[in-house]
Amino acid sequence: MNFKLNALVAAALLASGSAHAITATDDVATGNAYLLLTVLDANYNGGVGRSYTRSLEVAMNEFGTGNRTTGGFTTNVDSLGSSNQTWSTGALWGTFTAGMDAATIAGLQWDVTALDGFGTSSADQKRVLTTSATNLVDAQAAAGVATNNTELTFAVINQDVYWDAAIGAMGTDTEIIVDDTSSMAFAISAAVHSTNFSGKTPDFSTVGNVGDSMGFYYLTRSGSSNTAEATAVAYGVNGDATFTFAADGSLTFAPTVAAVPEASTYGMILAGLGLVGFMARRRVA
């Protein structure tokens, strides 16, 4: 896979020699899972369905989340700077979409997710990264409980099974197509991944259609109370960073960052400061 990485991830890959396929050390239970792109084809084989899964070869921490700290858990997120992160199409995407027309491809559903099931205490909570067309920050801020800590915990526990199965099925590769309904890597199954972590987060869906852009969110338990609302933070300075999955199989993450003042703006600021200084000297005189 050829894709553009931020400086932190690129440095990590250079240090290890090259990108590597997802392994058991990159799953949910270890606390720093790799991001997975999952595509669901619900109409395949008369409605039996099949799934396509690709490892983005980037771990949660390197992508930019609030990492665990000795003093507790932070919900700050890093929007990865101003450059888009782009992953080129995978070799199996053409196989997955062979024979499909444009409308059929556009009807496929996809998401990007990663989870951390290592945290166990209120100061060291579980984490979920997910795409969603729903603004999860607004949903969590609305009256009532949208997604509570228990739902988040069960989503993480459930998805550890999916990550383990996907890792085992990929072997040394970075993508798989699964149409075996008995396989735990069969992501379209409601008991494995589906559209909302197998029903564990019923108040929002993780998926969109091919061609859609979705917001990207960081969810974590808010504390030890199972009935309390989980905490949601949106990627990007303005909370509108997006993932977009195109029909050609390419994936783009578009972050948002704080605007940098233009040179003319700096000039106006300096002129204003000069005027303030001049007026101050006149008062002293």
C-alpha positions as CSV (number, residue, x, y, z in Angstrom):
1,M,0.0,0.0,0.0
2,N,1.2,3.5,-0.9
3,F,-0.1,6.2,1.4
4,K,0.9,9.5,2.8
5,L,1.7,9.5,6.5
6,N,2.3,12.3,9.0
7,A,5.8,12.8,10.2
8,L,5.3,10.9,13.5
9,V,4.1,7.7,11.7
10,A,6.7,8.0,9.0
11,A,9.5,8.3,11.5
12,A,8.1,5.2,13.3
13,L,8.1,3.2,10.1
14,L,11.6,4.3,9.1
15,A,12.8,3.2,12.5
16,S,11.3,-0.3,12.0
17,G,12.6,-0.5,8.4
18,S,9.3,-0.6,6.6
19,A,5.5,-0.8,7.0
20,H,4.4,-4.1,8.4
21,A,1.1,-6.1,8.2
22,I,-1.2,-6.0,11.1
23,T,-0.3,-8.6,13.8
24,A,-1.6,-9.7,17.2
25,T,0.3,-6.9,18.8
26,D,-1.9,-4.4,17.0
27,D,-5.3,-5.6,18.1
28,V,-7.9,-4.2,20.5
29,A,-6.8,-6.1,23.6
30,T,-3.3,-4.7,23.6
31,G,-4.6,-1.1,23.9
32,N,-3.4,0.5,20.7
33,A,-5.2,-1.2,17.8
34,Y,-4.5,-0.4,14.1
35,L,-7.2,1.5,12.2
36,L,-9.3,-0.8,10.0
37,L,-11.3,0.2,6.9
38,T,-14.3,-2.1,6.7
39,V,-16.7,-2.3,3.6
40,L,-20.0,-4.2,3.7
41,D,-21.7,-5.7,0.7
42,A,-25.1,-6.7,2.0
43,N,-26.5,-7.8,-1.4
44,Y,-23.8,-10.4,-2.3
45,N,-25.0,-13.9,-3.1
46,G,-28.7,-13.2,-2.8
47,G,-28.3,-11.3,0.5
48,V,-25.8,-13.5,2.2
49,G,-23.3,-10.7,2.1
50,R,-19.6,-10.4,2.3
51,S,-17.0,-7.9,3.7
52,Y,-13.8,-6.3,2.7
53,T,-11.3,-5.3,5.4
54,R,-8.1,-3.3,5.0
55,S,-5.6,-2.4,7.7
56,L,-4.5,1.2,7.4
57,E,-1.2,0.3,9.0
58,V,-1.5,3.1,11.5
59,A,-2.1,2.6,15.2
60,M,-4.5,4.7,17.3
61,N,-1.8,6.5,19.2
62,E,0.2,7.4,16.1
63,F,-2.9,8.6,14.4
64,G,-3.5,11.1,17.1
65,T,-5.7,10.4,20.2
66,G,-5.5,11.4,23.8
67,N,-3.0,8.8,25.0
68,R,-3.0,7.4,28.5
69,T,-0.9,9.2,31.0
70,T,0.4,8.3,34.4
71,G,-1.8,10.9,35.9
72,G,-5.0,9.8,34.3
73,F,-6.8,10.0,30.9
74,T,-7.0,13.0,28.6
75,T,-9.6,13.5,25.9
76,N,-7.5,15.9,23.8
77,V,-7.1,14.9,20.1
78,D,-4.5,15.8,17.5
79,S,-5.8,16.6,14.0
80,L,-2.5,15.5,12.4
81,G,-1.6,18.9,11.0
82,S,-2.9,20.6,7.9
83,S,-2.1,18.0,5.2
84,N,-4.6,15.4,4.1
85,Q,-3.7,11.8,4.8
86,T,-4.4,9.6,1.8
87,W,-4.3,5.8,1.4
88,S,-4.3,4.5,-2.1
89,T,-6.6,1.7,-3.2
90,G,-5.8,-1.9,-2.0
91,A,-5.0,-4.7,-4.5
92,L,-8.1,-6.6,-3.5
93,W,-10.5,-3.7,-4.0
94,G,-10.8,-4.4,-7.7
95,T,-11.6,-8.1,-6.9
96,F,-14.2,-7.0,-4.4
97,T,-16.0,-4.7,-6.9
98,A,-15.5,-6.7,-10.0
99,G,-18.7,-6.8,-12.1
100,M,-20.3,-4.0,-10.1
101,D,-21.7,-0.9,-11.8
102,A,-21.2,2.6,-10.3
103,A,-24.6,2.5,-8.6
104,T,-23.9,-0.8,-6.9
105,I,-20.5,0.4,-5.7
106,A,-22.1,3.6,-4.3
107,G,-24.5,1.4,-2.4
108,L,-21.7,-0.3,-0.4
109,Q,-21.3,0.8,3.2
110,W,-18.0,1.5,4.9
111,D,-16.4,2.7,8.1
112,V,-13.0,3.4,9.7
113,T,-12.7,2.2,13.3
114,A,-10.1,1.3,16.0
115,L,-10.6,0.4,19.6
116,D,-8.6,0.1,22.8
117,G,-9.7,-2.5,25.3
118,F,-6.7,-2.3,27.7
119,G,-7.9,0.3,30.1
120,T,-9.7,-0.9,33.1
121,S,-9.9,1.9,35.7
122,S,-11.6,5.3,35.7
123,A,-8.2,6.9,35.2
124,D,-7.3,4.6,32.4
125,Q,-10.4,4.2,30.2
126,K,-11.3,2.3,27.1
127,R,-11.2,4.2,23.8
128,V,-13.0,4.0,20.5
129,L,-12.2,5.8,17.2
130,T,-15.0,5.8,14.7
131,T,-16.5,7.4,11.7
132,S,-20.1,8.5,11.9
133,A,-22.5,10.7,9.9
134,T,-24.0,11.7,13.2
135,N,-22.3,14.4,15.1
136,L,-21.4,12.4,18.2
137,V,-20.3,15.4,20.2
138,D,-23.8,17.1,19.7
139,A,-25.5,13.7,20.4
140,Q,-23.7,13.2,23.7
141,A,-24.4,16.8,24.7
142,A,-28.2,16.5,24.0
143,A,-30.6,15.7,26.8
144,G,-30.6,12.1,27.9
145,V,-27.9,9.4,27.4
146,A,-27.0,8.7,23.8
147,T,-24.1,6.3,24.4
148,N,-23.2,5.3,27.9
149,N,-20.1,3.7,29.4
150,T,-21.5,0.2,29.4
151,E,-22.4,0.4,25.6
152,L,-18.8,1.6,24.9
153,T,-17.3,-1.2,27.0
154,F,-19.3,-3.9,25.2
155,A,-18.5,-2.4,21.8
156,V,-14.8,-2.7,22.6
157,I,-15.1,-6.2,24.0
158,N,-17.1,-7.3,20.9
159,Q,-14.7,-5.8,18.4
160,D,-11.7,-7.5,19.9
161,V,-13.1,-10.7,18.4
162,Y,-13.4,-9.0,15.0
163,W,-9.8,-7.7,15.1
164,D,-8.4,-11.0,16.2
165,A,-10.2,-12.8,13.4
166,A,-9.3,-10.2,10.7
167,I,-5.6,-10.4,11.8
168,G,-5.6,-14.1,11.6
169,A,-7.3,-14.1,8.1
170,M,-4.9,-11.5,6.7
171,G,-1.7,-13.2,7.6
172,T,1.1,-11.2,6.1
173,D,-1.2,-9.1,3.9
174,T,-3.1,-5.9,4.7
175,E,-6.5,-6.7,3.3
176,I,-9.0,-9.5,3.1
177,I,-12.3,-10.4,1.5
178,V,-14.6,-12.7,3.6
179,D,-17.8,-14.3,2.4
180,D,-17.8,-17.2,4.9
181,T,-20.7,-16.4,7.2
182,S,-19.2,-18.7,9.9
183,S,-16.0,-16.7,10.0
184,M,-15.5,-14.2,12.9
185,A,-13.9,-12.0,10.3
186,F,-17.2,-11.8,8.4
187,A,-17.7,-8.1,9.3
188,I,-21.1,-7.8,7.8
189,S,-22.5,-10.2,10.4
190,A,-24.6,-8.4,13.0
191,A,-22.7,-10.5,15.6
192,V,-19.3,-9.4,14.5
193,H,-19.1,-5.8,13.3
194,S,-22.1,-4.6,11.2
195,T,-23.1,-1.0,11.2
196,N,-22.9,-0.1,14.9
197,F,-20.4,-2.4,16.6
198,S,-22.8,-5.3,16.4
199,G,-25.6,-3.3,18.0
200,K,-23.6,-2.2,21.0
201,T,-23.9,1.5,20.1
202,P,-27.6,1.6,19.0
203,D,-27.8,5.4,19.0
204,F,-25.5,5.9,16.1
205,S,-24.2,4.1,13.0
206,T,-20.5,4.0,12.1
207,V,-21.1,3.6,8.4
208,G,-21.7,5.7,5.3
209,N,-22.0,4.8,1.6
210,V,-19.1,4.8,-0.8
211,G,-18.4,8.4,-1.9
212,D,-19.6,9.8,1.4
213,S,-17.6,11.9,3.9
214,M,-18.1,11.2,7.6
215,G,-16.8,12.9,10.7
216,F,-14.2,11.1,12.8
217,Y,-14.7,10.8,16.6
218,Y,-12.9,9.8,19.7
219,L,-15.1,8.2,22.4
220,T,-14.0,7.1,25.8
221,R,-15.6,6.1,29.1
222,S,-16.2,9.1,31.2
223,G,-15.6,7.3,34.5
224,S,-16.5,4.2,36.6
225,S,-20.3,4.6,36.4
226,N,-21.7,2.3,33.8
227,T,-24.8,4.3,33.2
228,A,-23.1,7.7,32.7
229,E,-22.6,9.1,29.3
230,A,-19.4,8.4,27.5
231,T,-17.2,11.3,26.4
232,A,-17.1,12.3,22.7
233,V,-14.5,14.5,21.0
234,A,-14.4,15.3,17.3
235,Y,-11.2,15.4,15.3
236,G,-10.1,18.7,13.9
237,V,-9.7,22.1,15.5
238,N,-13.2,23.0,14.3
239,G,-14.6,19.5,15.0
240,D,-15.2,18.8,11.3
241,A,-12.3,16.6,10.2
242,T,-13.6,13.9,7.8
243,F,-12.8,10.5,6.3
244,T,-13.9,10.1,2.6
245,F,-13.9,6.7,0.9
246,A,-14.0,6.9,-3.0
247,A,-15.3,4.4,-5.5
248,D,-11.8,3.7,-6.7
249,G,-10.9,2.3,-3.2
250,S,-8.8,5.3,-2.1
251,L,-9.4,6.7,1.4
252,T,-8.7,10.3,2.5
253,F,-8.6,11.9,6.0
254,A,-9.0,15.7,5.8
255,P,-8.1,17.4,9.1
256,T,-8.9,20.9,10.1
257,V,-6.5,23.2,11.8
258,A,-6.4,26.7,13.3
259,A,-6.2,29.3,10.6
260,V,-2.8,31.0,10.2
261,P,-3.1,34.8,9.8
262,E,-2.1,36.2,6.4
263,A,0.8,38.6,6.1
264,S,-1.6,41.5,5.7
265,T,-3.3,40.5,8.9
266,Y,0.0,40.6,10.8
267,G,0.7,44.0,9.3
268,M,-2.7,45.3,10.7
269,I,-1.9,43.8,14.1
270,L,1.5,45.5,14.2
271,A,0.0,48.8,13.0
272,G,-2.6,48.6,15.8
273,L,0.0,47.9,18.4
274,G,2.0,50.8,17.2
275,L,-1.0,53.1,17.5
276,V,-1.7,51.9,21.0
277,G,1.9,52.6,21.9
278,F,1.7,56.1,20.4
279,M,-1.4,57.0,22.3
280,A,0.1,55.7,25.5
281,R,3.1,57.9,25.1
282,R,0.9,60.9,24.4
283,R,-1.0,60.3,27.7
284,V,2.3,60.1,29.6
285,A,3.5,63.3,28.0
